[in-house]
Amino acid sequence: MSMDPILLQVVIYIIILVVMAIFLKVALNFVKNSNNTQFGRVFLTAFLITLVFFLLDYFVGGWIGIIIALVIIWVLISVIHHTGFGTAIVVTIVAVILYVIVFWLLGYFFGIPFFLF
C-alpha cells in the first residue's frame, strides 16, 4: 500500500516543521534575552519561516529571494521572541549549526550520507 504523493508531501512537511521548531527552540534557549520560548510559539515561528521561504522561493526565487526571506525571518524572530535583530541572526546561525552537527552525527553513526538530509 503506497501513500498518495500529496499526503507524503504533507507528512514530510510536518516532520521538517517539527524538527525545525526543535532546533529553533534550542537555539532560542541559548540566548539569554529571548522571551516566548514555549514550544507552541516556536512552532508558530517555524511555520511562518517555512511559509516565507516557500512564498519567496515561488514568486522571487534565486539569491534575491533567499536574502529577502532571511531578512524577513530575522524580523519575525526578533518581533515574536522579543530579541534584537542581531540576536535573531545569532539564533539562526546557532540553529543551523546544531542542525548540521546532529544530522552529521546521525549520518555517521547510521551510515547515511550527510547530503541526503
Secondary structure in CASP SS format (residue, H / E / C, confidence):
PFRMAT SS
TARGET T0000
AUTHOR 0000-0000-0000
METHOD secondary structure of the structure
MODEL  1
M C 1.00
S C 1.00
M C 1.00
D C 1.00
P H 1.00
I H 1.00
L H 1.00
L H 1.00
Q H 1.00
V H 1.00
V H 1.00
I H 1.00
Y H 1.00
I H 1.00
I H 1.00
I H 1.00
L H 1.00
V H 1.00
V H 1.00
M H 1.00
A H 1.00
I H 1.00
F H 1.00
L H 1.00
K H 1.00
V H 1.00
A H 1.00
L H 1.00
N H 1.00
F H 1.00
V C 1.00
K C 1.00
N C 1.00
S C 1.00
N C 1.00
N C 1.00
T C 1.00
Q C 1.00
F H 1.00
G H 1.00
R H 1.00
V H 1.00
F H 1.00
L H 1.00
T H 1.00
A H 1.00
F H 1.00
L H 1.00
I H 1.00
T H 1.00
L H 1.00
V H 1.00
F H 1.00
F H 1.00
L H 1.00
L H 1.00
D H 1.00
Y H 1.00
F H 1.00
V C 1.00
G C 1.00
G H 1.00
W H 1.00
I H 1.00
G H 1.00
I H 1.00
I H 1.00
I H 1.00
A H 1.00
L H 1.00
V H 1.00
I H 1.00
I H 1.00
W H 1.00
V H 1.00
L H 1.00
I H 1.00
S H 1.00
V H 1.00
I H 1.00
H C 1.00
H C 1.00
T C 1.00
G C 1.00
F H 1.00
G H 1.00
T H 1.00
A H 1.00
I H 1.00
V H 1.00
V H 1.00
T H 1.00
I H 1.00
V H 1.00
A H 1.00
V H 1.00
I H 1.00
L H 1.00
Y H 1.00
V H 1.00
I H 1.00
V H 1.00
F H 1.00
W H 1.00
L H 1.00
L H 1.00
G H 1.00
Y H 1.00
F H 1.00
F H 1.00
G C 1.00
I C 1.00
P C 1.00
F H 1.00
F H 1.00
L H 1.00
F C 1.00
END
